[in-house]
Amino acid sequence: MTVRTRVAPSPTGDPHVGTAYIALFNMCFARAHGGQFLLRIEDTDQTRSTPESEQAILDSLRWLGLDWDEGPDVGGELGPYRQSERMDIYGQYAQQLVDEGKAFLCYRTAAELNELREAKRAAGDSNALKPSELLLPEEEVARRKDAGEPYVIRMIVPEDAGTCAVDDMLRGTIELEWGMVDAQILLKSDGMPTYHLANVVDDHLMGITHVLRGEEWINSAPKHKLLYEYFGWDMPRLCHLPLLRNPDKSKLSKRKNPTSILYYQRMGFLPEALLNYLGRMGWSMPDESEKFSLQQMQDNFDVQRVSLGGPIFDVEKLSWLNGMWIREDLDQTQLAQRLVEWAFNEENLMKVLPHAQKRMETLSDFAPLASFLVSGTLPIDEESFAAIKGEREDVVKGLQFALWKMEALQQWNRDSIWNELKGVADALDVKVKDFLAPMFVAISGTSASFSVVDSMELLGADMSRARLRHAIAVLGGVSKKGMKRLEKEYQSL
């Protein structure tokens, strides 16, 4: 048997370090067994998926040094490798399950589903909704069908008490209660498959033999196992890797830690160091060495060396490791070349000069004007905002509203940034100049920089968002109670 693994990211935002973590372990497992590693784009969420996000994923993983044998950009015999290009396939398999009595057409409305769930809660029943509770009388189904009402296709799941045994390469046999497994939607009303159907069908048709994925998918394993049984297919071996954690042991999230690969690239981390650090997340070399290359990890990879304790993603530890790579693996000529490639290249320079040139009288003016563009976390504090009009609470609110707008922004360009920020200022009935004033400090460290909107475009989405979060933090942050109040006010804008 040829080992075949895959990573299947969704192109719905910034490329996440968790995606790189999963990709790294899948690639090392495949290489260690002389197999193949695939990249598949799971873009069934057509409202959030973008070509820009897909390209960022491909570019980021390649920047790290990860490579795949088959994928949307390199092709392969079992493609296409974008789910949006495989739509006819999913519909056929969903209909097959309906025809065989293993799935059913569900015409229940959202209101009806809410009523069913509320009734179960009121009765003290914590089990998931089952087919018998969702099925309508035949005459009502016929009426809704004739009326052209929308429906979804749901899978039939066991309703009797009992457990599903799922074999895991790291955890052994996991027993999961069938009572917690709902009649999962397989095909949505718009004809798009859910993750569960597309994932199973694609893994089978692409010959995936081993699935290494995050432990958040453990509870979905019974659904997937059942689908494999329904189709009569062999299920790939499952391995649920521990989730990356913040230093406080919570799940890694952008609210507490930068999570975008692009952020670390923009900060000046070496790809070798970031990949090395991700390799240490729950895994260790046989000699326990902390610093190792991708090739060394592949040569020594054994999935049984993965620890189930939640690995802590600590940026300070990453910085320490990155420093080791800079000092031990780069001579001065190589370091100079990395600096040029990172920021001091002609392409970057030509983007900055139109803004800096207007304010320059000597060449030595350039460095002070543009230094914030090649800096990491800015050395700002509460005193940096002393000249900003308004109470601290209002300044923080404006920065938080701006951050939320920027986190939702998919098209990162000057016009989009300006339109969103001006929209917030208008909604708050604040002059745009006053609304942007604290953002100048947050983004550039000073109120005398060139256009903050231009600066944000040059810095990129990840660094801009990180600096807004840092500014909010140095101003004292927002309490849990205050955050709820701000979220309510923001939603009303």
VMD Tcl script that draws the C-alpha trace (Angstrom):
set ca {
  {0.00 0.00 0.00}
  {1.28 3.46 -0.92}
  {0.74 5.92 1.92}
  {-1.18 9.01 0.82}
  {-1.93 11.94 3.12}
  {-3.40 15.37 2.55}
  {-4.01 18.81 3.96}
  {-7.30 20.46 3.03}
  {-7.47 24.15 4.00}
  {-10.42 26.43 3.38}
  {-9.52 29.67 1.53}
  {-11.61 31.90 3.77}
  {-9.04 34.14 5.44}
  {-5.40 34.53 6.28}
  {-3.29 31.34 6.05}
  {-3.25 29.95 9.60}
  {-0.21 28.53 11.40}
  {-2.48 25.63 12.35}
  {-2.80 24.77 8.65}
  {1.00 24.72 8.34}
  {1.23 22.54 11.48}
  {-1.19 19.96 10.06}
  {0.45 20.13 6.61}
  {3.91 19.59 8.12}
  {2.91 16.46 10.02}
  {1.03 15.00 7.06}
  {3.96 15.64 4.73}
  {6.51 14.16 7.15}
  {4.34 11.07 7.70}
  {4.01 10.52 3.95}
  {7.72 11.09 3.25}
  {8.75 8.81 6.14}
  {6.74 6.00 4.52}
  {7.79 6.71 0.93}
  {4.32 7.98 0.11}
  {2.62 11.03 -1.40}
  {1.29 14.22 0.13}
  {-1.64 16.11 -1.44}
  {-3.06 19.59 -1.07}
  {-6.80 19.99 -1.62}
  {-8.72 23.27 -1.43}
  {-12.03 22.94 0.43}
  {-13.86 25.95 -0.98}
  {-17.49 24.88 -0.68}
  {-18.18 28.03 1.38}
  {-18.62 30.17 -1.70}
  {-19.59 33.31 0.23}
  {-16.29 33.44 2.14}
  {-13.83 31.66 -0.16}
  {-11.64 33.90 -2.31}
  {-8.93 33.30 -4.93}
  {-6.69 35.71 -2.98}
  {-6.95 33.58 0.15}
  {-6.22 30.41 -1.81}
  {-3.12 31.96 -3.34}
  {-1.98 33.18 0.08}
  {-2.25 29.61 1.39}
  {-0.19 28.22 -1.48}
  {2.42 30.97 -1.23}
  {2.71 30.71 2.56}
  {3.14 26.95 2.65}
  {5.73 27.12 -0.11}
  {7.54 29.95 1.70}
  {7.84 27.61 4.68}
  {9.40 24.96 2.47}
  {6.43 22.60 2.35}
  {5.75 20.91 -0.95}
  {3.02 18.63 -2.26}
  {2.89 15.96 -4.94}
  {-0.62 16.76 -6.15}
  {-2.73 19.88 -5.83}
  {-4.64 22.62 -7.66}
  {-1.45 24.31 -8.86}
  {0.59 21.21 -9.79}
  {-2.21 18.94 -10.96}
  {-2.43 15.18 -10.57}
  {-4.31 12.18 -11.90}
  {-7.06 12.29 -9.26}
  {-8.09 15.94 -9.52}
  {-9.56 18.42 -9.72}
  {-8.22 19.47 -6.33}
  {-10.70 22.26 -5.62}
  {-14.01 21.11 -4.21}
  {-15.86 23.83 -6.13}
  {-14.78 22.02 -9.32}
  {-16.16 18.67 -8.09}
  {-19.78 19.65 -7.42}
  {-21.41 17.06 -9.70}
  {-19.62 14.29 -7.82}
  {-21.09 15.15 -4.42}
  {-24.66 15.42 -5.68}
  {-24.46 11.94 -7.17}
  {-23.24 10.36 -3.94}
  {-25.79 12.22 -1.82}
  {-28.59 10.99 -4.10}
  {-27.19 7.46 -3.90}
  {-27.61 7.55 -0.12}
  {-31.18 8.83 -0.47}
  {-32.03 6.08 -2.96}
  {-30.60 3.46 -0.60}
  {-32.52 4.78 2.42}
  {-29.35 5.97 4.19}
  {-30.23 9.66 3.85}
  {-33.43 11.66 3.47}
  {-34.76 14.95 2.12}
  {-35.44 17.31 5.01}
  {-37.88 20.18 4.42}
  {-37.77 21.49 7.98}
  {-37.52 25.27 8.24}
  {-35.09 27.09 10.52}
  {-37.97 28.08 12.80}
  {-39.13 24.47 13.08}
  {-35.63 23.30 13.90}
  {-35.35 25.89 16.66}
  {-38.68 24.78 18.10}
  {-37.55 21.14 18.10}
  {-34.29 21.98 19.85}
  {-36.03 24.16 22.44}
  {-38.54 21.40 23.16}
  {-35.71 18.90 23.71}
  {-33.90 21.28 26.05}
  {-37.08 21.95 28.00}
  {-37.53 18.20 28.42}
  {-33.98 17.85 29.71}
  {-32.90 15.93 26.61}
  {-29.35 16.87 25.56}
  {-29.16 14.45 22.64}
  {-28.85 15.66 19.06}
  {-31.80 15.81 16.70}
  {-32.48 12.43 15.10}
  {-34.17 11.46 11.81}
  {-37.40 10.39 13.51}
  {-37.75 13.88 14.98}
  {-37.02 15.61 11.68}
  {-39.09 13.54 9.26}
  {-42.42 15.03 8.22}
  {-45.53 13.07 7.22}
  {-45.41 11.93 3.61}
  {-48.29 14.18 2.57}
  {-46.56 17.23 4.08}
  {-43.32 16.35 2.30}
  {-45.26 16.07 -0.97}
  {-46.95 19.43 -0.35}
  {-43.68 21.22 0.32}
  {-42.05 19.52 -2.65}
  {-44.89 20.61 -4.98}
  {-44.59 24.14 -3.60}
  {-40.90 24.17 -4.52}
  {-39.81 24.74 -0.95}
  {-36.08 24.34 -0.21}
  {-34.72 21.18 1.36}
  {-31.44 19.68 2.51}
  {-30.23 16.10 2.41}
  {-29.48 14.64 5.85}
  {-27.87 11.32 6.73}
  {-29.62 8.63 8.72}
  {-27.85 8.07 12.05}
  {-28.49 5.53 14.84}
  {-31.15 6.55 17.34}
  {-30.64 3.81 19.91}
  {-28.32 4.36 22.85}
  {-24.84 3.04 22.39}
  {-21.37 4.04 21.34}
  {-19.30 4.18 18.18}
  {-15.76 2.82 18.44}
  {-13.24 4.92 16.50}
  {-9.66 3.71 16.14}
  {-7.02 6.42 16.49}
  {-3.32 5.96 15.78}
  {-2.34 7.91 18.92}
  {-5.25 7.38 21.28}
  {-6.23 3.80 20.59}
  {-9.97 3.08 20.55}
  {-12.18 6.07 21.32}
  {-15.78 5.41 22.38}
  {-18.23 8.14 21.31}
  {-21.91 8.29 22.19}
  {-24.29 7.94 19.25}
  {-26.76 10.08 21.19}
  {-24.60 13.14 20.52}
  {-24.46 12.53 16.76}
  {-27.07 14.49 14.80}
  {-28.69 13.73 11.45}
  {-25.93 15.63 9.69}
  {-26.69 17.74 6.64}
  {-24.79 16.29 3.68}
  {-26.06 18.53 0.90}
  {-27.25 22.07 1.58}
  {-30.30 23.69 0.01}
  {-28.10 25.44 -2.57}
  {-26.69 22.09 -3.70}
  {-23.34 22.62 -1.99}
  {-21.99 19.73 0.08}
  {-21.06 20.11 3.71}
  {-17.55 19.35 4.87}
  {-18.57 15.89 6.07}
  {-19.79 14.54 2.72}
  {-17.14 16.25 0.57}
  {-14.34 15.19 2.92}
  {-15.30 11.51 2.87}
  {-15.95 11.36 -0.88}
  {-12.76 13.19 -1.79}
  {-10.55 11.21 0.58}
  {-11.87 7.97 -0.93}
  {-11.62 9.04 -4.57}
  {-8.14 10.48 -4.03}
  {-6.90 7.32 -2.36}
  {-6.09 8.89 1.01}
  {-4.83 6.17 3.36}
  {-4.11 8.18 6.52}
  {-5.83 11.31 7.83}
  {-3.80 13.35 10.31}
  {-6.03 16.17 11.51}
  {-6.72 18.30 14.58}
  {-8.42 16.79 17.62}
  {-11.39 19.12 17.14}
  {-12.59 16.60 14.53}
  {-12.83 13.68 16.97}
  {-16.56 14.24 17.57}
  {-17.19 14.12 13.80}
  {-15.46 10.76 13.40}
  {-18.65 8.66 13.96}
  {-20.38 10.47 11.10}
  {-17.43 9.87 8.82}
  {-17.10 6.22 9.84}
  {-20.81 5.71 9.18}
  {-20.54 7.29 5.73}
  {-17.66 4.97 4.82}
  {-19.81 2.02 5.91}
  {-22.78 3.30 3.91}
  {-20.69 3.56 0.75}
  {-18.89 0.27 1.38}
  {-15.46 1.91 1.37}
  {-12.41 1.31 3.54}
  {-11.88 4.17 5.97}
  {-8.45 5.82 6.13}
  {-6.58 5.42 9.39}
  {-7.26 8.38 11.67}
  {-4.76 10.31 13.75}
  {-6.05 13.27 15.75}
  {-3.21 15.66 16.56}
  {-3.32 17.88 19.66}
  {-4.51 21.44 19.14}
  {-2.07 24.34 19.32}
  {-2.63 26.35 22.50}
  {-2.06 29.88 23.74}
  {0.23 30.25 26.78}
  {-2.91 30.26 28.99}
  {-3.80 26.79 27.56}
  {-6.78 28.11 25.57}
  {-7.14 27.18 21.90}
  {-4.79 29.22 19.72}
  {-6.72 32.27 18.54}
  {-5.87 35.56 16.90}
  {-7.33 37.47 19.85}
  {-4.50 36.23 22.06}
  {-1.75 35.33 19.61}
  {-0.95 36.20 15.99}
  {-2.11 33.17 13.99}
  {-1.43 34.15 10.37}
  {1.65 32.80 8.62}
  {1.82 36.13 6.78}
  {2.27 37.93 10.11}
  {5.35 35.90 10.96}
  {6.72 36.38 7.47}
  {6.15 40.13 7.74}
  {7.77 40.20 11.20}
  {11.00 38.81 9.77}
  {10.95 35.27 11.09}
  {12.92 32.79 9.01}
  {10.77 30.10 7.38}
  {13.21 27.43 8.59}
  {12.77 28.60 12.19}
  {8.97 28.79 12.03}
  {8.77 25.31 10.50}
  {11.23 24.02 13.11}
  {9.05 25.51 15.84}
  {5.87 23.98 14.42}
  {7.66 20.64 14.29}
  {8.27 20.91 18.03}
  {4.55 21.32 18.66}
  {3.80 18.02 20.35}
  {6.66 16.12 18.68}
  {10.33 15.64 19.49}
  {13.47 14.38 17.82}
  {14.89 11.08 19.14}
  {17.81 12.99 20.69}
  {15.46 15.68 22.05}
  {17.29 18.42 20.10}
  {15.29 21.63 19.84}
  {16.79 22.93 16.61}
  {16.38 20.77 13.51}
  {15.75 21.15 9.79}
  {12.79 19.90 7.78}
  {14.98 17.19 6.28}
  {16.09 16.06 9.74}
  {12.47 15.93 10.89}
  {11.48 13.85 7.86}
  {14.42 11.48 8.33}
  {13.50 10.87 11.98}
  {9.73 11.16 11.86}
  {7.68 8.70 13.89}
  {4.08 9.71 14.59}
  {4.18 7.74 17.85}
  {6.52 10.41 19.21}
  {3.61 12.89 19.18}
  {2.59 13.89 22.70}
  {-1.12 14.33 23.39}
  {-0.57 17.25 25.76}
  {-1.72 20.53 24.19}
  {1.42 22.12 22.66}
  {1.92 25.77 23.67}
  {2.57 28.24 20.86}
  {4.81 30.79 22.59}
  {6.02 33.68 20.40}
  {8.88 34.41 22.81}
  {10.15 30.85 22.43}
  {9.77 31.13 18.66}
  {11.81 34.36 18.72}
  {14.57 32.62 20.71}
  {14.67 29.75 18.19}
  {14.63 32.20 15.28}
  {17.64 33.96 16.79}
  {19.51 30.66 16.88}
  {18.85 30.13 13.18}
  {20.03 33.65 12.34}
  {23.25 33.32 14.33}
  {24.12 29.70 13.62}
  {22.96 29.05 10.06}
  {23.51 32.32 8.21}
  {26.85 33.94 7.49}
  {26.86 37.71 7.03}
  {26.50 37.51 3.27}
  {23.51 35.21 3.62}
  {21.98 37.41 6.31}
  {22.37 40.45 4.06}
  {20.61 38.59 1.27}
  {17.76 37.57 3.60}
  {17.31 41.19 4.69}
  {17.10 42.33 1.08}
  {14.62 39.61 0.20}
  {12.55 40.33 3.30}
  {12.11 44.11 3.11}
  {14.92 46.01 1.46}
  {14.20 45.03 -2.11}
  {13.37 47.27 -5.04}
  {9.71 46.23 -5.18}
  {9.09 47.27 -1.56}
  {11.15 50.42 -1.96}
  {9.14 51.56 -4.98}
  {5.91 51.16 -2.99}
  {7.16 53.38 -0.17}
  {8.92 56.14 -2.12}
  {5.78 57.87 -3.47}
  {4.74 58.55 0.14}
  {8.16 59.28 1.63}
  {9.53 61.48 -1.16}
  {7.00 64.23 -0.47}
  {8.42 64.64 3.04}
  {12.13 64.26 2.30}
  {14.71 67.05 2.19}
  {17.77 64.81 2.52}
  {18.29 61.10 1.90}
  {18.77 60.63 5.62}
  {15.12 61.61 6.12}
  {14.02 58.33 4.56}
  {14.89 56.00 7.43}
  {12.92 57.87 10.12}
  {9.94 58.23 7.78}
  {9.78 54.58 6.77}
  {11.24 52.74 9.76}
  {7.81 51.74 11.08}
  {7.24 49.77 7.87}
  {10.15 47.45 8.66}
  {9.52 47.23 12.39}
  {7.69 44.61 14.41}
  {5.79 45.56 17.55}
  {6.10 49.33 17.98}
  {7.46 50.77 21.26}
  {4.29 52.70 22.06}
  {2.64 53.20 25.46}
  {-0.34 55.08 26.88}
  {1.64 58.32 26.79}
  {1.96 57.96 22.99}
  {-1.75 58.78 22.75}
  {-1.62 61.81 25.08}
  {-2.25 64.31 22.28}
  {-5.30 62.45 20.95}
  {-8.64 64.14 21.60}
  {-11.25 62.37 23.67}
  {-11.43 60.09 26.66}
  {-9.33 56.94 26.75}
  {-12.49 54.82 26.66}
  {-13.63 56.49 23.42}
  {-10.20 56.09 21.85}
  {-10.20 52.38 22.69}
  {-13.73 52.01 21.31}
  {-12.71 53.60 18.02}
  {-9.66 51.34 17.73}
  {-11.72 48.26 18.56}
  {-14.40 49.12 16.00}
  {-11.69 49.74 13.41}
  {-10.07 46.39 14.27}
  {-13.34 44.50 13.83}
  {-13.87 46.15 10.45}
  {-10.31 45.30 9.39}
  {-10.66 41.69 10.55}
  {-13.70 41.29 8.30}
  {-12.09 42.99 5.31}
  {-11.17 40.53 2.55}
  {-9.97 42.91 -0.16}
  {-6.96 44.63 1.40}
  {-6.37 47.80 -0.60}
  {-6.40 51.52 0.06}
  {-9.94 52.18 -1.17}
  {-11.49 49.29 0.78}
  {-9.68 50.27 3.97}
  {-10.72 53.91 3.61}
  {-14.36 53.11 2.86}
  {-14.68 50.84 5.90}
  {-13.00 53.26 8.31}
  {-14.93 56.27 7.01}
  {-18.13 54.25 7.37}
  {-17.40 53.63 11.07}
  {-16.54 57.30 11.64}
  {-19.78 58.41 9.97}
  {-21.80 55.88 11.98}
  {-20.27 57.21 15.20}
  {-20.84 60.80 14.03}
  {-17.14 61.54 14.43}
  {-14.98 63.52 12.01}
  {-12.85 61.15 9.96}
  {-9.71 63.10 10.91}
  {-10.43 62.64 14.62}
  {-11.36 58.98 14.20}
  {-8.11 58.21 12.35}
  {-5.86 60.16 14.73}
  {-5.27 57.32 17.23}
  {-4.79 54.90 14.34}
  {-1.79 56.96 13.14}
  {-0.14 56.26 16.48}
  {-1.17 52.61 16.51}
  {0.05 51.93 12.97}
  {3.16 54.15 12.69}
  {4.01 55.03 16.28}
  {3.53 58.73 15.64}
  {0.82 61.19 14.65}
  {3.10 62.79 12.05}
  {3.39 59.90 9.61}
  {2.08 59.85 6.06}
  {-1.49 58.66 5.39}
  {-2.50 55.94 7.83}
  {-4.61 54.28 5.13}
  {-1.62 54.16 2.77}
  {0.50 52.87 5.64}
  {-1.94 50.05 6.34}
  {-1.96 49.02 2.71}
  {1.86 48.92 2.72}
  {2.06 47.03 6.01}
  {-0.51 44.46 4.96}
  {-3.53 43.09 6.75}
  {-1.82 40.93 9.37}
  {0.65 43.50 10.67}
  {-1.95 46.27 10.63}
  {-4.40 44.20 12.66}
  {-1.66 43.15 15.08}
  {-0.71 46.80 15.69}
  {-4.32 47.78 16.35}
  {-4.57 44.96 18.91}
  {-1.31 46.09 20.52}
  {-2.54 49.69 20.75}
  {-5.75 48.57 22.45}
  {-3.68 46.52 24.90}
  {-1.30 49.37 25.85}
  {-4.33 51.57 26.49}
  {-5.55 49.10 29.06}
  {-7.62 46.82 26.86}
  {-11.31 46.07 27.28}
  {-12.92 44.08 30.11}
  {-15.24 41.16 29.36}
  {-18.23 43.25 30.39}
  {-16.99 46.19 28.34}
  {-16.41 43.95 25.33}
  {-20.00 42.71 25.40}
  {-21.20 46.30 25.51}
  {-18.96 47.28 22.59}
  {-20.03 44.26 20.55}
  {-23.67 45.23 21.02}
  {-22.98 48.82 20.01}
  {-20.90 47.73 17.03}
  {-23.66 45.44 15.78}
  {-26.11 48.34 15.89}
  {-23.99 50.58 13.65}
}
mol new
graphics top color blue
foreach p $ca { graphics top sphere $p radius 0.5 }
foreach p [lrange $ca 0 end-1] q [lrange $ca 1 end] { graphics top cylinder $p $q radius 0.2 }
display resetview
